[in-house]
Amino acid sequence: MPLFLAVALAASPTVTQMKWERRVLIVSASTAEDSALAEQLRILAAWKTHAAARDLTIVEVVGDTVRGASDPAAALRRRYHLPTSFTAILIGKDGGEKLRSAKPFPTAALEATIDAMPMRKAGQR
């Protein structure tokens, strides 16, 4: 493995390593051309500052490529039972699955779910 690749992989934690520190939104599709994936990424791009304030990391699993975490795509697909079609999953800081959808999440659903989480409420005090 080339050194630059090893450094790049080491720079991103795994989803498991993010537990207790970050909430994770996994967005998965078989190809980058998936229209639902494009829509979800567009929604998230417009919501970037709100996501950061909620300790949310976006992990994209597209085909065999992962962005946002150092996990292999196959491992994430097995662990979270990701189908080949578009899927979005919100993982809480406790590592538990909080929301799952075969359609892009609107920001209102993400905000309401995250803001209702006990760790989010505790952080707002």
Secondary structure, DSSP 4 states (H G I P E B T S, - for coil): --HHHHHHHHHSPPTGGGTTT-EEEEEEESSTT-HHHHHHHHHHHHTHHHHHHTTEEEEEEETTEEESS-S-HHHHHHHTT--SS-EEEEE-TTS-EEEEESSPPPHHHHHHHHHTSHHHHHHH-
